[in-house]
Amino acid sequence: MVNDSGSHGQRVGYIRVSTVEQNNQRQKELLNASGRIDRFFEDRISGRTKTARPGLVECMAYVRDGDELVVSSIDRLARSLTDLRGIVDELTGKGVTVTFLHENLAFAKDTSDPRADLMLGILGSFAEFERAIIRERQAEGIALAKKAGKYKGRKPALSPQQVAEIKRRILAGESKAALAREFGVTRPTVYRALKNT
């Protein structure tokens, strides 16, 4: 890619893995197989918005006119059609080409391909619909498990013994923040645990 100043841009890869997957290797291999990637940005969270994904925010600030952002699939870049459209528009507005390998689609500045725009909308809608079905099935499964008395909910972050120890140590003068770090939980978790006892 050649930018407005005549120099060649970089190929930048963006990877997002959910906490369930935990493995970025498949996406990294796919991106590398598409050609040289100069720099990777990664998020290991399943954030719903751009701002909830620091790797994406950093990536979008990093890319410049003439660069190409390569993503394995549309659903790795955005969690909603609105978010997808906004991210692609922002990047192409900066002169960045956005390439989705799985869907074999590329979007660039000043290239108006109505078929590509239509495909982006359709594929984004399908991804959104699929996530809605998964959430619905999950809710149905939880409801059935509750009805059968099998659903116990999420395991508490702190055991009753740990809460008792934290309470005792706070009364002895230790800070809640230090105890939260020691027990590997957030301060709000400590506050909630103390409030519920």
Kinemage of the C-alpha trace (Angstrom):
@kinemage 1
@onewidth
@group {chain A} dominant
@subgroup {mainchain}
@vectorlist {calphas} color= white
{ca met a 1} P 0.000 0.000 0.000
{ca val a 2} L 1.228 3.457 -0.845
{ca asn a 3} L 0.035 6.396 1.230
{ca asp a 4} L -0.473 10.020 0.125
{ca ser a 5} L 3.172 10.880 0.784
{ca gly a 6} L 4.304 8.072 -1.547
{ca ser a 7} L 5.715 5.752 1.125
{ca his a 8} L 4.544 2.231 1.748
{ca gly a 9} L 2.288 1.622 4.723
{ca gln a 10} L 2.482 -1.128 7.292
{ca arg a 11} L 0.381 -4.262 7.575
{ca val a 12} L -1.009 -4.349 11.088
{ca gly a 13} L -2.799 -7.330 12.616
{ca tyr a 14} L -5.558 -7.171 15.216
{ca ile a 15} L -6.407 -10.246 17.296
{ca arg a 16} L -9.186 -10.634 19.850
{ca val a 17} L -9.623 -13.769 21.892
{ca ser a 18} L -12.343 -14.225 24.443
{ca thr a 19} L -11.485 -15.368 27.940
{ca val a 20} L -12.950 -18.758 26.976
{ca glu a 21} L -10.584 -19.242 24.023
{ca gln a 22} L -7.411 -17.912 25.655
{ca asn a 23} L -5.434 -18.948 22.543
{ca asn a 24} L -4.419 -16.430 19.922
{ca gln a 25} L -2.329 -18.881 17.899
{ca arg a 26} L -4.970 -19.776 15.280
{ca gln a 27} L -5.665 -16.122 14.460
{ca lys a 28} L -1.960 -15.243 14.463
{ca glu a 29} L -1.169 -18.075 12.025
{ca leu a 30} L -3.995 -16.995 9.708
{ca leu a 31} L -2.801 -13.387 9.696
{ca asn a 32} L 0.830 -14.402 9.105
{ca ala a 33} L -0.234 -16.703 6.246
{ca ser a 34} L -1.817 -13.681 4.520
{ca gly a 35} L 1.574 -11.962 4.259
{ca arg a 36} L 4.061 -10.090 6.435
{ca ile a 37} L 2.492 -8.441 9.490
{ca asp a 38} L 4.600 -5.571 10.820
{ca arg a 39} L 2.889 -5.286 14.188
{ca phe a 40} L 0.198 -7.101 16.152
{ca phe a 41} L -2.341 -5.647 18.554
{ca glu a 42} L -4.329 -7.957 20.791
{ca asp a 43} L -7.196 -8.007 23.240
{ca arg a 44} L -7.813 -10.965 25.523
{ca ile a 45} L -11.263 -9.821 26.566
{ca ser a 46} L -14.682 -9.953 25.079
{ca gly a 47} L -15.461 -6.241 25.263
{ca arg a 48} L -18.708 -5.122 23.664
{ca thr a 49} L -17.463 -1.676 22.667
{ca lys a 50} L -14.266 -0.302 21.197
{ca thr a 51} L -13.405 1.552 24.417
{ca ala a 52} L -13.580 -1.685 26.420
{ca arg a 53} L -10.743 -3.099 24.293
{ca pro a 54} L -7.441 -1.318 24.976
{ca gly a 55} L -5.626 -3.227 22.208
{ca leu a 56} L -8.102 -1.995 19.599
{ca val a 57} L -7.951 1.575 20.907
{ca glu a 58} L -4.126 1.472 20.726
{ca cys a 59} L -4.270 -0.096 17.248
{ca met a 60} L -6.642 2.567 15.923
{ca ala a 61} L -4.386 5.318 17.288
{ca tyr a 62} L -1.312 3.641 15.748
{ca val a 63} L -2.432 3.034 12.150
{ca arg a 64} L -1.825 5.752 9.563
{ca asp a 65} L -2.767 6.636 5.998
{ca gly a 66} L -1.588 3.844 3.692
{ca asp a 67} L -1.574 1.141 6.387
{ca glu a 68} L -3.629 -2.030 6.178
{ca leu a 69} L -5.399 -3.489 9.206
{ca val a 70} L -5.758 -7.251 8.814
{ca val a 71} L -8.318 -9.110 10.946
{ca ser a 72} L -9.116 -12.823 10.760
{ca ser a 73} L -12.888 -12.300 10.825
{ca ile a 74} L -15.525 -9.584 11.218
{ca asp a 75} L -16.602 -10.917 14.634
{ca arg a 76} L -13.051 -10.436 15.949
{ca leu a 77} L -13.219 -6.688 15.247
{ca ala a 78} L -16.728 -5.801 16.404
{ca arg a 79} L -19.549 -7.175 18.558
{ca ser a 80} L -22.375 -5.245 16.908
{ca leu a 81} L -23.223 -3.977 13.455
{ca thr a 82} L -23.174 -0.364 14.679
{ca asp a 83} L -19.727 -0.831 16.236
{ca leu a 84} L -18.448 -2.580 13.088
{ca arg a 85} L -19.657 0.176 10.781
{ca gly a 86} L -18.197 2.882 13.055
{ca ile a 87} L -14.774 1.220 13.319
{ca val a 88} L -14.517 0.533 9.574
{ca asp a 89} L -15.651 4.087 8.724
{ca glu a 90} L -13.171 5.633 11.182
{ca leu a 91} L -10.275 3.566 9.843
{ca thr a 92} L -11.036 4.046 6.149
{ca gly a 93} L -11.528 7.758 6.839
{ca lys a 94} L -7.897 7.830 8.032
{ca gly a 95} L -6.782 6.158 4.800
{ca val a 96} L -6.407 2.699 6.351
{ca thr a 97} L -7.529 -0.362 4.397
{ca val a 98} L -9.429 -2.865 6.561
{ca thr a 99} L -9.169 -6.504 5.437
{ca phe a 100} L -11.229 -9.399 6.805
{ca leu a 101} L -9.559 -12.676 5.811
{ca his a 102} L -12.350 -15.154 6.580
{ca glu a 103} L -14.947 -13.148 4.662
{ca asn a 104} L -12.453 -12.175 1.908
{ca leu a 105} L -13.514 -8.508 2.148
{ca ala a 106} L -11.447 -5.317 2.079
{ca phe a 107} L -12.568 -1.741 2.701
{ca ala a 108} L -10.470 1.255 1.706
{ca lys a 109} L -10.670 5.050 1.542
{ca asp a 110} L -12.468 6.455 -1.491
{ca thr a 111} L -13.461 3.054 -2.849
{ca ser a 112} L -17.180 2.752 -2.911
{ca asp a 113} L -18.069 -0.855 -3.676
{ca pro a 114} L -21.782 -1.246 -2.974
{ca arg a 115} L -21.448 -5.054 -2.945
{ca ala a 116} L -18.741 -4.925 -0.265
{ca asp a 117} L -20.830 -2.500 1.813
{ca leu a 118} L -23.851 -4.791 1.473
{ca met a 119} L -21.784 -7.841 2.478
{ca leu a 120} L -20.390 -6.003 5.509
{ca gly a 121} L -23.911 -5.169 6.651
{ca ile a 122} L -25.238 -8.683 6.038
{ca leu a 123} L -22.300 -10.467 7.686
{ca gly a 124} L -22.336 -8.071 10.639
{ca ser a 125} L -26.076 -8.678 11.058
{ca phe a 126} L -25.604 -12.441 10.967
{ca ala a 127} L -22.860 -12.254 13.605
{ca glu a 128} L -25.120 -10.100 15.817
{ca phe a 129} L -28.041 -12.512 15.309
{ca glu a 130} L -25.859 -15.513 16.167
{ca arg a 131} L -24.724 -13.890 19.441
{ca ala a 132} L -28.363 -13.137 20.331
{ca ile a 133} L -29.310 -16.790 19.768
{ca ile a 134} L -26.399 -17.959 21.933
{ca arg a 135} L -27.456 -15.595 24.766
{ca glu a 136} L -31.061 -16.805 24.448
{ca arg a 137} L -30.022 -20.480 24.605
{ca gln a 138} L -27.795 -19.762 27.580
{ca ala a 139} L -30.672 -18.053 29.423
{ca glu a 140} L -33.007 -20.974 28.600
{ca gly a 141} L -30.419 -23.463 29.863
{ca ile a 142} L -29.971 -21.547 33.112
{ca ala a 143} L -33.758 -21.332 33.592
{ca leu a 144} L -34.127 -25.103 33.072
{ca ala a 145} L -31.239 -25.844 35.439
{ca lys a 146} L -32.760 -23.547 38.092
{ca lys a 147} L -36.121 -25.254 37.706
{ca ala a 148} L -34.456 -28.648 38.159
{ca gly a 149} L -32.543 -27.321 41.182
{ca lys a 150} L -29.184 -27.859 39.480
{ca tyr a 151} L -28.136 -24.256 38.845
{ca lys a 152} L -25.974 -22.916 41.620
{ca gly a 153} L -24.843 -19.709 39.925
{ca arg a 154} L -21.342 -18.386 39.815
{ca lys a 155} L -18.900 -19.551 42.468
{ca pro a 156} L -18.145 -16.696 44.906
{ca ala a 157} L -14.755 -15.043 44.418
{ca leu a 158} L -14.049 -15.338 48.152
{ca ser a 159} L -14.878 -18.241 50.429
{ca pro a 160} L -16.601 -17.561 53.777
{ca gln a 161} L -13.278 -18.320 55.497
{ca gln a 162} L -11.472 -15.761 53.325
{ca val a 163} L -14.151 -13.140 54.024
{ca ala a 164} L -13.813 -13.795 57.760
{ca glu a 165} L -10.029 -13.429 57.528
{ca ile a 166} L -10.317 -10.191 55.521
{ca lys a 167} L -12.801 -8.786 58.051
{ca arg a 168} L -10.483 -9.686 60.940
{ca arg a 169} L -7.448 -8.109 59.234
{ca ile a 170} L -9.362 -4.917 58.358
{ca leu a 171} L -10.349 -4.569 62.020
{ca ala a 172} L -6.636 -4.976 62.815
{ca gly a 173} L -5.891 -1.980 60.566
{ca glu a 174} L -4.883 -3.451 57.190
{ca ser a 175} L -6.036 -1.666 54.040
{ca lys a 176} L -8.829 -3.090 51.904
{ca ala a 177} L -6.857 -2.386 48.721
{ca ala a 178} L -3.821 -4.352 49.959
{ca leu a 179} L -6.031 -7.254 51.038
{ca ala a 180} L -7.826 -7.250 47.674
{ca arg a 181} L -4.455 -7.520 45.896
{ca glu a 182} L -3.309 -10.287 48.229
{ca phe a 183} L -6.477 -12.338 47.671
{ca gly a 184} L -6.442 -11.698 43.916
{ca val a 185} L -9.770 -9.846 43.743
{ca thr a 186} L -10.858 -6.275 43.123
{ca arg a 187} L -11.627 -3.760 45.867
{ca pro a 188} L -15.346 -3.740 44.960
{ca thr a 189} L -15.374 -7.530 45.465
{ca val a 190} L -13.985 -7.041 48.970
{ca tyr a 191} L -16.580 -4.329 49.713
{ca arg a 192} L -19.437 -6.535 48.425
{ca ala a 193} L -18.240 -9.524 50.432
{ca leu a 194} L -18.063 -7.427 53.614
{ca lys a 195} L -21.475 -5.871 52.946
{ca asn a 196} L -23.090 -9.305 52.470
{ca thr a 197} L -21.850 -10.664 55.813
